């Protein structure tokens, strides 16, 4: 049994980001020398998800694929944006704000500006889709079909971020 792990580092913008990571995952599988097994693609960020979806050639003016735009429109109806304090969500709450402000003193990834944590919508959207996807590998090929692609999705629209997607390949 071989096990190989590698991270994909990503920079996201202050908007919903769909980043196609399919080729990077395939490259990691190739480096692993696993012929038959599994690949796990996972985020550890609670406002992000890993999505398996069809690649769509048509894009809007922002460069977003039409299927992603459609998904965002549906989610906007189900889970509205948290634009102001105490509008749609109880999150983050005063104790959590205090915790994050303390964390910001030790870690620059957590800014002290409370406005940047008004992202209850991103947490809920991330929970709906989950933080990982697992794919079978057969004869050194990831079994995703001819139109299936893997997207790292950052749903937090409040600030640009440095994100990490973990990839674990295991098998023979």
C-alpha positions in Angstrom: 0.0 0.0 0.0 1.4 3.4 -1.1 0.4 6.6 0.5 1.3 10.0 -1.0 0.2 13.5 0.2 0.6 16.9 -1.3 -1.1 20.3 -0.8 -2.4 22.7 -3.4 -1.9 26.3 -2.4 -4.6 28.7 -3.7 -5.1 32.4 -3.6 -8.8 33.5 -3.7 -10.4 36.9 -4.2 -13.1 38.7 -2.2 -15.9 36.9 -4.0 -17.1 33.4 -4.5 -14.3 31.5 -6.2 -14.5 28.3 -8.2 -11.0 27.1 -8.9 -10.5 24.2 -11.3 -7.9 21.9 -9.7 -8.5 18.8 -11.8 -5.1 19.0 -13.6 -3.3 19.5 -10.3 -5.0 16.5 -8.7 -4.1 14.4 -11.8 -0.5 15.5 -11.6 -0.4 14.5 -7.9 -1.8 11.1 -8.7 0.9 10.6 -11.4 3.6 11.6 -8.8 2.2 9.1 -6.3 2.8 6.1 -8.7 -0.5 4.6 -7.5 -2.1 2.5 -10.3 -5.3 1.4 -8.4 -6.7 3.1 -5.3 -8.3 6.2 -4.1 -7.6 9.9 -4.0 -9.1 12.2 -1.4 -9.3 15.9 -2.1 -10.1 17.9 1.0 -10.2 21.4 2.4 -9.7 22.2 6.1 -11.4 25.7 5.6 -15.0 25.8 7.0 -16.2 28.3 4.4 -14.9 26.2 1.5 -15.9 23.1 -0.3 -14.6 20.6 -2.9 -17.1 20.2 -5.7 -17.3 17.6 -8.5 -19.2 19.0 -11.4 -19.3 19.2 -15.2 -17.0 21.6 -16.9 -18.9 24.2 -18.8 -17.3 26.1 -21.7 -19.5 29.1 -21.5 -18.6 31.8 -19.0 -20.0 35.2 -17.9 -18.1 38.5 -17.9 -16.4 37.6 -14.5 -15.0 34.3 -16.0 -17.4 32.1 -14.0 -18.8 29.1 -15.8 -22.6 29.3 -16.4 -23.3 26.2 -14.2 -21.5 28.0 -11.3 -23.4 31.2 -11.9 -26.7 29.2 -11.9 -25.6 27.5 -8.6 -24.8 30.8 -7.0 -28.2 32.2 -8.0 -30.0 29.3 -6.4 -27.9 29.5 -3.3 -28.5 33.3 -3.0 -32.2 32.5 -2.7 -31.7 29.6 -0.1 -28.8 31.2 1.9 -28.8 35.0 1.5 -25.6 36.9 2.0 -24.7 38.2 5.5 -24.0 41.8 4.6 -24.6 43.5 7.9 -24.5 42.6 11.6 -27.7 41.0 13.0 -29.5 40.8 9.6 -30.0 37.2 8.5 -27.8 35.2 11.0 -27.0 35.0 14.7 -23.4 34.0 13.8 -20.8 35.1 14.8 -22.0 36.2 18.3 -20.1 38.2 20.8 -18.1 35.3 22.4 -16.9 34.1 18.9 -16.0 37.7 17.9 -13.8 38.0 21.1 -12.2 34.6 20.3 -11.4 35.6 16.8 -10.0 39.0 17.9 -7.7 37.2 20.3 -6.7 34.8 17.5 -5.9 37.7 15.3 -3.3 38.9 17.7 -1.4 35.6 17.2 -2.2 34.7 13.6 -2.2 37.2 10.7 -4.7 35.0 8.8 -7.4 36.2 11.1 -7.7 40.0 10.8 -9.1 41.9 13.8 -11.8 43.7 11.7 -15.1 42.1 12.8 -16.6 43.0 9.4 -14.5 40.3 7.8 -16.2 37.6 9.9 -19.7 38.4 8.8 -19.7 35.2 6.7 -22.4 33.0 8.3 -23.7 32.4 4.7 -20.3 31.1 3.6 -20.2 28.6 6.5 -23.7 27.3 5.8 -23.0 27.0 2.1 -19.7 25.2 2.8 -21.6 22.8 5.1 -24.2 22.0 2.5 -21.5 20.9 0.0 -19.0 19.4 2.3 -15.2 19.7 2.5 -14.1 16.7 0.5 -14.5 14.4 -2.5 -13.1 10.9 -3.0 -12.4 9.4 -6.4 -11.4 6.0 -7.5 -8.2 5.4 -9.4 -8.0 2.6 -12.0 -5.0 2.0 -14.2 -3.4 5.3 -13.0 -6.5 7.3 -14.1 -8.9 9.1 -11.9 -12.5 7.9 -12.7 -14.2 11.2 -13.2 -15.6 10.6 -16.7 -15.0 12.8 -19.7 -16.7 16.0 -18.4 -16.2 15.7 -14.6 -14.0 18.3 -13.0 -12.9 19.1 -9.5 -13.4 22.6 -8.2 -12.1 24.1 -5.0 -14.8 26.6 -4.0 -14.2 29.4 -1.6 -17.6 30.8 -0.6 -16.3 33.6 1.8 -16.7 36.9 -0.1 -15.3 39.2 2.6 -11.6 39.3 1.8 -8.9 37.6 -0.3 -7.4 34.6 1.3 -4.6 32.1 1.0 -6.2 28.7 1.0 -4.9 25.1 1.0 -6.4 22.0 -0.5 -5.1 18.7 0.8 -4.7 15.7 -1.6 -4.1 12.2 -0.3 -3.5 9.3 -2.7 -3.5 5.7 -1.5 -3.4 2.4 -3.2 -1.2 0.0 -5.1 
